[in-house]
Amino acid sequence: MSAANRIRVGFIAGPTGVGKSAMALALAERLGAEIVNADSRQLYCGMDIGTAKPTAAERIRVPHHLIDIRDPDDPIDVARFRELARAAIAEIAARRVPVLVTGGSGLYLRVLRRGIFDGPGASAEIRRELMERAAANGVEALYHQLREVDPDAAARLEPRDLYRIIRALEVFRVTGVPISVHQQRHRGTMPEYDSVVIGLEMDRERLYVAINRRFREMVVAGLVDEVRKLLAAGYQPDAPPLCTIGYRHVAAHLRGELGLEAAITLAQRDTRRLAKRQLTWLRRDREVIWVDAEHGMQTALDNLGSFFAAPAAAATPADSARV
């Protein structure tokens, strides 16, 4: 697709807890835009408090897409997410409405901007072996192995993201080449969308304070009861998406394995670590326009307003290198 025909999409990125949802909501109101969710946990019904899902009132103020579209026992993989997001983006753009994509999943944001690396087909033998090792030694053992063979891929994943860790190890075993290298090669293809990425940044110490405060506020708002209801409904805490940060810690508390304060402390620590990994990954993207999360509204608005209002550019050979 030529540059002149590509749909324009604005992306709001940043580490967890930095305020992406609030910024995206405010920007969408000013731009007359609609929001496509790229948070891998906000896709699921019943996971509201622990994912900081936009409230019903906020979704009335600005239309949101890809929220509450699956039950927690019906996980969506990245390929299916991309399919659903592409359909939502096309539908919004067909109405000549600006599109903003925001969420905490760096992988989901990346596959929308750069496409998806399909890779080799699944190997039942390798997956069975890796699943058995995870059951015997814990997910962390597989994550440690991934760090040895593909540190770039490991840096982008949460240490307990069993599905993606296994896939990365599988690709390395089958091809002999790290999945991060395959993905880097794939980025040379022409992107489907003309995009601008606004990255929200905050002083690290203030970000960590905000993360700690936010999780405690989630507990006060009823996170323990939310997890209790999900478990009572039969959803398993060790399977995606409930194995995510916060949910698994509270589930451990409900099983009697952790006191509530210990669960809060561990969830805060793991969220801070996730934010650090997300920042490390985002900092490698030279196209991100960084703005202050608390005071950069006008800068973000100016950049996005100019982006959506500018006339379409003619296609050039350089377009194939843009990401």
BALOBA-1460 file (C-alpha; in Angstrom, 3 decimals):
// residues 323
<rec num="1" residu="m" x="0.000" y="0.000" z="0.000"/>
<rec num="2" residu="s" x="1.388" y="3.414" z="-0.952"/>
<rec num="3" residu="a" x="1.961" y="6.148" z="1.596"/>
<rec num="4" residu="a" x="-0.878" y="8.137" z="0.053"/>
<rec num="5" residu="n" x="-3.355" y="5.327" z="0.720"/>
<rec num="6" residu="r" x="-2.276" y="4.189" z="4.172"/>
<rec num="7" residu="i" x="-4.609" y="4.818" z="7.090"/>
<rec num="8" residu="r" x="-3.220" y="7.220" z="9.655"/>
<rec num="9" residu="v" x="-3.045" y="5.898" z="13.202"/>
<rec num="10" residu="g" x="-1.812" y="7.639" z="16.325"/>
<rec num="11" residu="f" x="-0.242" y="5.479" z="19.020"/>
<rec num="12" residu="i" x="-0.026" y="6.374" z="22.715"/>
<rec num="13" residu="a" x="2.735" y="4.327" z="24.333"/>
<rec num="14" residu="g" x="4.575" y="4.240" z="27.625"/>
<rec num="15" residu="p" x="5.255" y="2.072" z="30.662"/>
<rec num="16" residu="t" x="2.466" y="0.696" z="32.798"/>
<rec num="17" residu="g" x="1.120" y="3.160" z="35.332"/>
<rec num="18" residu="v" x="2.299" y="6.273" z="33.496"/>
<rec num="19" residu="g" x="-1.200" y="7.468" z="32.588"/>
<rec num="20" residu="k" x="-1.713" y="6.334" z="28.987"/>
<rec num="21" residu="s" x="-5.456" y="5.766" z="29.300"/>
<rec num="22" residu="a" x="-6.136" y="9.202" z="30.794"/>
<rec num="23" residu="m" x="-3.960" y="10.927" z="28.192"/>
<rec num="24" residu="a" x="-5.542" y="8.982" z="25.325"/>
<rec num="25" residu="l" x="-9.027" y="9.845" z="26.580"/>
<rec num="26" residu="a" x="-8.248" y="13.549" z="26.795"/>
<rec num="27" residu="l" x="-6.551" y="13.581" z="23.382"/>
<rec num="28" residu="a" x="-9.385" y="11.653" z="21.755"/>
<rec num="29" residu="e" x="-11.943" y="14.153" z="23.051"/>
<rec num="30" residu="r" x="-9.981" y="17.067" z="21.620"/>
<rec num="31" residu="l" x="-9.278" y="15.350" z="18.293"/>
<rec num="32" residu="g" x="-12.699" y="13.785" z="17.820"/>
<rec num="33" residu="a" x="-10.953" y="10.410" z="17.739"/>
<rec num="34" residu="e" x="-11.918" y="6.896" z="18.780"/>
<rec num="35" residu="i" x="-9.671" y="4.574" z="20.767"/>
<rec num="36" residu="v" x="-8.606" y="1.043" z="19.894"/>
<rec num="37" residu="n" x="-7.432" y="-0.885" z="22.936"/>
<rec num="38" residu="a" x="-4.067" y="-2.650" z="22.725"/>
<rec num="39" residu="d" x="-3.908" y="-3.764" z="26.363"/>
<rec num="40" residu="s" x="-3.874" y="-7.542" z="26.237"/>
<rec num="41" residu="r" x="-5.841" y="-7.888" z="29.502"/>
<rec num="42" residu="q" x="-8.544" y="-5.295" z="28.886"/>
<rec num="43" residu="l" x="-9.824" y="-7.564" z="26.136"/>
<rec num="44" residu="y" x="-11.412" y="-9.799" z="28.787"/>
<rec num="45" residu="c" x="-14.727" y="-9.502" z="30.587"/>
<rec num="46" residu="g" x="-14.602" y="-9.371" z="34.375"/>
<rec num="47" residu="m" x="-11.026" y="-8.097" z="34.513"/>
<rec num="48" residu="d" x="-11.798" y="-4.465" z="35.209"/>
<rec num="49" residu="i" x="-10.081" y="-3.164" z="38.333"/>
<rec num="50" residu="g" x="-6.790" y="-4.996" z="37.919"/>
<rec num="51" residu="t" x="-6.388" y="-3.830" z="34.318"/>
<rec num="52" residu="a" x="-7.383" y="-0.198" z="35.006"/>
<rec num="53" residu="k" x="-10.022" y="-0.639" z="32.319"/>
<rec num="54" residu="p" x="-11.779" y="2.554" z="31.139"/>
<rec num="55" residu="t" x="-15.031" y="3.029" z="33.030"/>
<rec num="56" residu="a" x="-18.466" y="2.916" z="31.435"/>
<rec num="57" residu="a" x="-18.644" y="6.705" z="31.750"/>
<rec num="58" residu="e" x="-15.306" y="7.129" z="29.970"/>
<rec num="59" residu="r" x="-16.444" y="4.834" z="27.176"/>
<rec num="60" residu="i" x="-19.517" y="7.016" z="26.730"/>
<rec num="61" residu="r" x="-17.302" y="10.098" z="26.446"/>
<rec num="62" residu="v" x="-15.109" y="8.442" z="23.805"/>
<rec num="63" residu="p" x="-15.913" y="5.229" z="21.887"/>
<rec num="64" residu="h" x="-13.468" y="2.437" z="22.755"/>
<rec num="65" residu="h" x="-12.941" y="-0.703" z="20.683"/>
<rec num="66" residu="l" x="-11.684" y="-4.180" z="21.678"/>
<rec num="67" residu="i" x="-12.688" y="-4.028" z="25.330"/>
<rec num="68" residu="d" x="-14.667" y="-6.850" z="26.977"/>
<rec num="69" residu="i" x="-14.703" y="-9.005" z="23.850"/>
<rec num="70" residu="r" x="-13.731" y="-12.377" z="25.361"/>
<rec num="71" residu="d" x="-14.102" y="-14.403" z="28.557"/>
<rec num="72" residu="p" x="-10.868" y="-15.075" z="30.495"/>
<rec num="73" residu="d" x="-10.884" y="-18.763" z="29.519"/>
<rec num="74" residu="d" x="-10.893" y="-17.889" z="25.817"/>
<rec num="75" residu="p" x="-7.487" y="-16.245" z="25.286"/>
<rec num="76" residu="i" x="-6.653" y="-14.219" z="22.207"/>
<rec num="77" residu="d" x="-3.248" y="-14.681" z="20.600"/>
<rec num="78" residu="v" x="-1.361" y="-11.872" z="18.913"/>
<rec num="79" residu="a" x="-2.395" y="-12.902" z="15.408"/>
<rec num="80" residu="r" x="-6.084" y="-12.816" z="16.308"/>
<rec num="81" residu="f" x="-5.634" y="-9.500" z="18.105"/>
<rec num="82" residu="r" x="-4.051" y="-8.002" z="15.001"/>
<rec num="83" residu="e" x="-6.936" y="-9.255" z="12.878"/>
<rec num="84" residu="l" x="-9.522" y="-7.707" z="15.211"/>
<rec num="85" residu="a" x="-7.609" y="-4.448" z="15.597"/>
<rec num="86" residu="r" x="-7.131" y="-4.053" z="11.850"/>
<rec num="87" residu="a" x="-10.866" y="-4.474" z="11.349"/>
<rec num="88" residu="a" x="-11.636" y="-1.888" z="14.033"/>
<rec num="89" residu="i" x="-9.129" y="0.594" z="12.603"/>
<rec num="90" residu="a" x="-10.504" y="0.169" z="9.090"/>
<rec num="91" residu="e" x="-14.076" y="0.682" z="10.289"/>
<rec num="92" residu="i" x="-13.216" y="3.856" z="12.205"/>
<rec num="93" residu="a" x="-11.126" y="5.281" z="9.361"/>
<rec num="94" residu="a" x="-13.912" y="4.568" z="6.863"/>
<rec num="95" residu="r" x="-16.030" y="7.029" z="8.829"/>
<rec num="96" residu="r" x="-13.208" y="9.599" z="8.522"/>
<rec num="97" residu="v" x="-12.661" y="9.562" z="12.268"/>
<rec num="98" residu="p" x="-9.086" y="9.774" z="13.670"/>
<rec num="99" residu="v" x="-7.808" y="6.546" z="15.247"/>
<rec num="100" residu="l" x="-5.801" y="6.373" z="18.465"/>
<rec num="101" residu="v" x="-4.339" y="3.059" z="19.633"/>
<rec num="102" residu="t" x="-3.205" y="2.738" z="23.214"/>
<rec num="103" residu="g" x="-2.369" y="-0.002" z="25.665"/>
<rec num="104" residu="g" x="0.313" y="-1.637" z="27.742"/>
<rec num="105" residu="s" x="1.183" y="-4.516" z="25.420"/>
<rec num="106" residu="g" x="4.304" y="-3.571" z="23.483"/>
<rec num="107" residu="l" x="3.923" y="-6.690" z="21.348"/>
<rec num="108" residu="y" x="0.406" y="-5.733" z="20.303"/>
<rec num="109" residu="l" x="1.506" y="-2.199" z="19.446"/>
<rec num="110" residu="r" x="4.437" y="-3.529" z="17.451"/>
<rec num="111" residu="v" x="2.460" y="-5.971" z="15.311"/>
<rec num="112" residu="l" x="0.031" y="-3.213" z="14.359"/>
<rec num="113" residu="r" x="2.811" y="-0.870" z="13.311"/>
<rec num="114" residu="r" x="5.125" y="-3.411" z="11.726"/>
<rec num="115" residu="g" x="3.117" y="-6.498" z="10.980"/>
<rec num="116" residu="i" x="3.637" y="-9.949" z="12.408"/>
<rec num="117" residu="f" x="6.437" y="-12.427" z="11.969"/>
<rec num="118" residu="d" x="4.670" y="-15.732" z="11.339"/>
<rec num="119" residu="g" x="7.692" y="-17.927" z="11.819"/>
<rec num="120" residu="p" x="7.828" y="-21.713" z="11.566"/>
<rec num="121" residu="g" x="4.825" y="-23.863" z="12.346"/>
<rec num="122" residu="a" x="4.306" y="-25.145" z="15.862"/>
<rec num="123" residu="s" x="6.302" y="-28.172" z="16.948"/>
<rec num="124" residu="a" x="4.159" y="-30.345" z="19.213"/>
<rec num="125" residu="e" x="7.231" y="-32.226" z="20.434"/>
<rec num="126" residu="i" x="9.178" y="-29.103" z="21.398"/>
<rec num="127" residu="r" x="6.161" y="-27.464" z="23.026"/>
<rec num="128" residu="r" x="5.379" y="-30.583" z="25.042"/>
<rec num="129" residu="e" x="8.993" y="-30.746" z="26.246"/>
<rec num="130" residu="l" x="9.002" y="-27.073" z="27.245"/>
<rec num="131" residu="m" x="5.640" y="-27.350" z="28.992"/>
<rec num="132" residu="e" x="6.928" y="-30.318" z="30.996"/>
<rec num="133" residu="r" x="10.035" y="-28.365" z="31.993"/>
<rec num="134" residu="a" x="7.908" y="-25.413" z="33.049"/>
<rec num="135" residu="a" x="5.705" y="-27.702" z="35.139"/>
<rec num="136" residu="a" x="8.739" y="-29.272" z="36.791"/>
<rec num="137" residu="n" x="10.973" y="-26.227" z="37.250"/>
<rec num="138" residu="g" x="8.719" y="-23.208" z="36.873"/>
<rec num="139" residu="v" x="8.221" y="-20.699" z="34.070"/>
<rec num="140" residu="e" x="11.212" y="-18.741" z="35.351"/>
<rec num="141" residu="a" x="13.551" y="-21.563" z="34.286"/>
<rec num="142" residu="l" x="12.395" y="-21.211" z="30.692"/>
<rec num="143" residu="y" x="12.708" y="-17.441" z="30.923"/>
<rec num="144" residu="h" x="16.298" y="-17.823" z="32.131"/>
<rec num="145" residu="q" x="17.031" y="-20.026" z="29.112"/>
<rec num="146" residu="l" x="15.471" y="-17.454" z="26.799"/>
<rec num="147" residu="r" x="17.674" y="-14.740" z="28.291"/>
<rec num="148" residu="e" x="20.709" y="-16.840" z="27.360"/>
<rec num="149" residu="v" x="19.732" y="-17.516" z="23.732"/>
<rec num="150" residu="d" x="17.736" y="-14.363" z="22.938"/>
<rec num="151" residu="p" x="18.211" y="-11.544" z="25.469"/>
<rec num="152" residu="d" x="16.409" y="-9.029" z="23.243"/>
<rec num="153" residu="a" x="13.249" y="-11.132" z="23.164"/>
<rec num="154" residu="a" x="13.480" y="-11.813" z="26.888"/>
<rec num="155" residu="a" x="13.750" y="-8.094" z="27.636"/>
<rec num="156" residu="r" x="10.363" y="-7.531" z="26.000"/>
<rec num="157" residu="l" x="8.552" y="-10.327" z="27.839"/>
<rec num="158" residu="e" x="7.303" y="-10.733" z="31.361"/>
<rec num="159" residu="p" x="9.168" y="-13.617" z="33.070"/>
<rec num="160" residu="r" x="5.903" y="-15.530" z="33.586"/>
<rec num="161" residu="d" x="4.486" y="-15.103" z="30.072"/>
<rec num="162" residu="l" x="4.603" y="-18.838" z="29.408"/>
<rec num="163" residu="y" x="2.986" y="-18.836" z="25.961"/>
<rec num="164" residu="r" x="5.326" y="-16.239" z="24.421"/>
<rec num="165" residu="i" x="8.426" y="-17.593" z="26.143"/>
<rec num="166" residu="i" x="7.712" y="-21.054" z="24.739"/>
<rec num="167" residu="r" x="7.093" y="-19.627" z="21.277"/>
<rec num="168" residu="a" x="10.400" y="-17.719" z="21.336"/>
<rec num="169" residu="l" x="12.324" y="-20.814" z="22.438"/>
<rec num="170" residu="e" x="10.491" y="-22.909" z="19.853"/>
<rec num="171" residu="v" x="11.455" y="-20.554" z="17.014"/>
<rec num="172" residu="f" x="15.086" y="-20.647" z="18.143"/>
<rec num="173" residu="r" x="15.081" y="-24.450" z="18.365"/>
<rec num="174" residu="v" x="13.469" y="-24.879" z="14.941"/>
<rec num="175" residu="t" x="15.375" y="-22.223" z="12.984"/>
<rec num="176" residu="g" x="18.588" y="-21.772" z="14.953"/>
<rec num="177" residu="v" x="17.972" y="-18.011" z="14.810"/>
<rec num="178" residu="p" x="16.572" y="-15.925" z="17.708"/>
<rec num="179" residu="i" x="13.006" y="-14.744" z="17.195"/>
<rec num="180" residu="s" x="14.161" y="-11.161" z="17.827"/>
<rec num="181" residu="v" x="16.411" y="-11.422" z="14.750"/>
<rec num="182" residu="h" x="13.525" y="-12.726" z="12.645"/>
<rec num="183" residu="q" x="11.385" y="-9.836" z="13.873"/>
<rec num="184" residu="q" x="14.098" y="-7.285" z="13.125"/>
<rec num="185" residu="r" x="14.391" y="-8.565" z="9.561"/>
<rec num="186" residu="h" x="10.624" y="-8.394" z="9.197"/>
<rec num="187" residu="r" x="10.599" y="-4.687" z="10.073"/>
<rec num="188" residu="g" x="12.034" y="-3.779" z="6.689"/>
<rec num="189" residu="t" x="8.672" y="-4.403" z="5.052"/>
<rec num="190" residu="m" x="6.386" y="-1.472" z="4.306"/>
<rec num="191" residu="p" x="4.128" y="-0.698" z="7.287"/>
<rec num="192" residu="e" x="0.387" y="-0.992" z="6.835"/>
<rec num="193" residu="y" x="-0.320" y="2.330" z="8.563"/>
<rec num="194" residu="d" x="1.112" y="5.818" z="8.476"/>
<rec num="195" residu="s" x="1.722" y="6.346" z="12.162"/>
<rec num="196" residu="v" x="3.013" y="8.658" z="14.843"/>
<rec num="197" residu="v" x="3.897" y="7.380" z="18.296"/>
<rec num="198" residu="i" x="3.579" y="9.551" z="21.384"/>
<rec num="199" residu="g" x="5.559" y="8.113" z="24.286"/>
<rec num="200" residu="l" x="4.687" y="9.200" z="27.818"/>
<rec num="201" residu="e" x="7.611" y="9.561" z="30.173"/>
<rec num="202" residu="m" x="7.952" y="10.328" z="33.846"/>
<rec num="203" residu="d" x="10.824" y="10.546" z="36.271"/>
<rec num="204" residu="r" x="11.576" y="6.965" z="37.327"/>
<rec num="205" residu="e" x="11.099" y="7.632" z="41.027"/>
<rec num="206" residu="r" x="7.753" y="9.355" z="40.472"/>
<rec num="207" residu="l" x="6.657" y="6.545" z="38.165"/>
<rec num="208" residu="y" x="7.419" y="3.934" z="40.806"/>
<rec num="209" residu="v" x="5.528" y="5.929" z="43.436"/>
<rec num="210" residu="a" x="2.566" y="6.155" z="41.041"/>
<rec num="211" residu="i" x="2.717" y="2.397" z="40.380"/>
<rec num="212" residu="n" x="2.749" y="1.591" z="44.088"/>
<rec num="213" residu="r" x="-0.135" y="3.945" z="44.768"/>
<rec num="214" residu="r" x="-2.205" y="2.688" z="41.864"/>
<rec num="215" residu="f" x="-2.034" y="-0.947" z="42.899"/>
<rec num="216" residu="r" x="-3.002" y="-0.158" z="46.460"/>
<rec num="217" residu="e" x="-5.921" y="1.884" z="45.105"/>
<rec num="218" residu="m" x="-6.963" y="-1.141" z="43.036"/>
<rec num="219" residu="v" x="-7.103" y="-3.242" z="46.187"/>
<rec num="220" residu="v" x="-9.186" y="-0.592" z="47.949"/>
<rec num="221" residu="a" x="-11.482" y="-0.458" z="44.902"/>
<rec num="222" residu="g" x="-12.237" y="-4.181" z="45.179"/>
<rec num="223" residu="l" x="-9.529" y="-6.105" z="43.321"/>
<rec num="224" residu="v" x="-9.596" y="-8.961" z="45.850"/>
<rec num="225" residu="d" x="-13.321" y="-9.460" z="45.295"/>
<rec num="226" residu="e" x="-12.804" y="-9.239" z="41.517"/>
<rec num="227" residu="v" x="-10.240" y="-12.055" z="41.601"/>
<rec num="228" residu="r" x="-12.404" y="-14.066" z="44.003"/>
<rec num="229" residu="k" x="-15.324" y="-13.897" z="41.560"/>
<rec num="230" residu="l" x="-13.148" y="-14.962" z="38.643"/>
<rec num="231" residu="l" x="-11.824" y="-17.958" z="40.568"/>
<rec num="232" residu="a" x="-15.322" y="-18.877" z="41.736"/>
<rec num="233" residu="a" x="-16.423" y="-18.837" z="38.097"/>
<rec num="234" residu="g" x="-13.879" y="-21.578" z="37.409"/>
<rec num="235" residu="y" x="-11.132" y="-19.574" z="35.724"/>
<rec num="236" residu="q" x="-7.666" y="-20.961" z="36.495"/>
<rec num="237" residu="p" x="-5.100" y="-18.577" z="38.028"/>
<rec num="238" residu="d" x="-2.148" y="-20.262" z="36.307"/>
<rec num="239" residu="a" x="-3.525" y="-19.841" z="32.774"/>
<rec num="240" residu="p" x="-3.620" y="-16.725" z="30.623"/>
<rec num="241" residu="p" x="-4.851" y="-14.105" z="31.105"/>
<rec num="242" residu="l" x="-5.212" y="-14.519" z="34.908"/>
<rec num="243" residu="c" x="-1.523" y="-15.286" z="35.357"/>
<rec num="244" residu="t" x="-0.807" y="-11.605" z="34.809"/>
<rec num="245" residu="i" x="0.684" y="-9.288" z="37.411"/>
<rec num="246" residu="g" x="-1.719" y="-8.431" z="40.199"/>
<rec num="247" residu="y" x="-4.217" y="-11.189" z="39.487"/>
<rec num="248" residu="r" x="-1.801" y="-14.003" z="40.239"/>
<rec num="249" residu="h" x="-0.600" y="-12.282" z="43.410"/>
<rec num="250" residu="v" x="-4.121" y="-11.777" z="44.728"/>
<rec num="251" residu="a" x="-5.011" y="-15.355" z="43.746"/>
<rec num="252" residu="a" x="-2.061" y="-16.573" z="45.827"/>
<rec num="253" residu="h" x="-3.417" y="-14.533" z="48.731"/>
<rec num="254" residu="l" x="-6.860" y="-16.080" z="48.331"/>
<rec num="255" residu="r" x="-5.320" y="-19.553" z="48.359"/>
<rec num="256" residu="g" x="-3.671" y="-18.718" z="51.680"/>
<rec num="257" residu="e" x="-0.156" y="-18.668" z="50.260"/>
<rec num="258" residu="l" x="0.434" y="-14.944" z="50.887"/>
<rec num="259" residu="g" x="-0.849" y="-12.380" z="53.310"/>
<rec num="260" residu="l" x="-2.597" y="-9.483" z="51.630"/>
<rec num="261" residu="e" x="0.190" y="-7.016" z="52.398"/>
<rec num="262" residu="a" x="2.801" y="-9.426" z="51.024"/>
<rec num="263" residu="a" x="0.726" y="-9.894" z="47.861"/>
<rec num="264" residu="i" x="0.493" y="-6.122" z="47.425"/>
<rec num="265" residu="t" x="4.228" y="-5.668" z="47.923"/>
<rec num="266" residu="l" x="5.126" y="-8.381" z="45.406"/>
<rec num="267" residu="a" x="2.641" y="-7.090" z="42.840"/>
<rec num="268" residu="q" x="4.048" y="-3.578" z="43.187"/>
<rec num="269" residu="r" x="7.587" y="-4.888" z="42.757"/>
<rec num="270" residu="d" x="6.705" y="-6.931" z="39.673"/>
<rec num="271" residu="t" x="4.832" y="-4.010" z="38.146"/>
<rec num="272" residu="r" x="7.861" y="-1.762" z="38.628"/>
<rec num="273" residu="r" x="10.044" y="-4.371" z="36.946"/>
<rec num="274" residu="l" x="7.590" y="-4.608" z="34.059"/>
<rec num="275" residu="a" x="7.631" y="-0.821" z="33.659"/>
<rec num="276" residu="k" x="11.429" y="-0.866" z="33.529"/>
<rec num="277" residu="r" x="11.416" y="-3.500" z="30.771"/>
<rec num="278" residu="q" x="8.796" y="-1.587" z="28.820"/>
<rec num="279" residu="l" x="10.838" y="1.605" z="29.014"/>
<rec num="280" residu="t" x="13.982" y="-0.187" z="27.895"/>
<rec num="281" residu="w" x="12.147" y="-1.580" z="24.871"/>
<rec num="282" residu="l" x="10.475" y="1.714" z="23.954"/>
<rec num="283" residu="r" x="13.708" y="3.693" z="24.237"/>
<rec num="284" residu="r" x="15.100" y="1.650" z="21.349"/>
<rec num="285" residu="d" x="12.426" y="3.018" z="19.034"/>
<rec num="286" residu="r" x="13.858" y="6.200" z="17.560"/>
<rec num="287" residu="e" x="10.514" y="7.291" z="16.124"/>
<rec num="288" residu="v" x="8.805" y="7.737" z="19.487"/>
<rec num="289" residu="i" x="8.027" y="11.371" z="20.308"/>
<rec num="290" residu="w" x="8.519" y="11.602" z="24.060"/>
<rec num="291" residu="v" x="6.348" y="13.953" z="26.118"/>
<rec num="292" residu="d" x="5.991" y="14.509" z="29.845"/>
<rec num="293" residu="a" x="3.154" y="12.326" z="31.116"/>
<rec num="294" residu="e" x="1.873" y="15.008" z="33.470"/>
<rec num="295" residu="h" x="2.533" y="18.214" z="31.557"/>
<rec num="296" residu="g" x="2.874" y="17.181" z="27.914"/>
<rec num="297" residu="m" x="-0.758" y="17.255" z="26.839"/>
<rec num="298" residu="q" x="-0.353" y="20.259" z="24.551"/>
<rec num="299" residu="t" x="2.792" y="18.866" z="22.942"/>
<rec num="300" residu="a" x="1.049" y="15.562" z="22.257"/>
<rec num="301" residu="l" x="-2.021" y="17.358" z="20.936"/>
<rec num="302" residu="d" x="0.046" y="19.568" z="18.619"/>
<rec num="303" residu="n" x="1.880" y="16.565" z="17.165"/>
<rec num="304" residu="l" x="-1.226" y="14.462" z="16.675"/>
<rec num="305" residu="g" x="-3.282" y="17.360" z="15.363"/>
<rec num="306" residu="s" x="-0.658" y="18.148" z="12.736"/>
<rec num="307" residu="f" x="-0.312" y="14.468" z="11.868"/>
<rec num="308" residu="f" x="-4.009" y="13.921" z="11.224"/>
<rec num="309" residu="a" x="-4.475" y="17.251" z="9.425"/>
<rec num="310" residu="a" x="-1.471" y="17.075" z="7.084"/>
<rec num="311" residu="p" x="-2.091" y="16.237" z="3.403"/>
<rec num="312" residu="a" x="-1.232" y="12.717" z="2.339"/>
<rec num="313" residu="a" x="2.353" y="12.232" z="1.258"/>
<rec num="314" residu="a" x="3.373" y="10.658" z="-1.997"/>
<rec num="315" residu="a" x="4.970" y="7.262" z="-1.763"/>
<rec num="316" residu="t" x="8.759" y="7.227" z="-1.844"/>
<rec num="317" residu="p" x="11.363" y="4.470" z="-1.658"/>
<rec num="318" residu="a" x="12.037" y="5.524" z="1.943"/>
<rec num="319" residu="d" x="8.547" y="4.460" z="2.921"/>
<rec num="320" residu="s" x="9.587" y="0.821" z="2.910"/>
<rec num="321" residu="a" x="12.050" y="1.564" z="5.722"/>
<rec num="322" residu="r" x="9.630" y="3.477" z="7.941"/>
<rec num="323" residu="v" x="8.269" y="1.747" z="11.017"/>
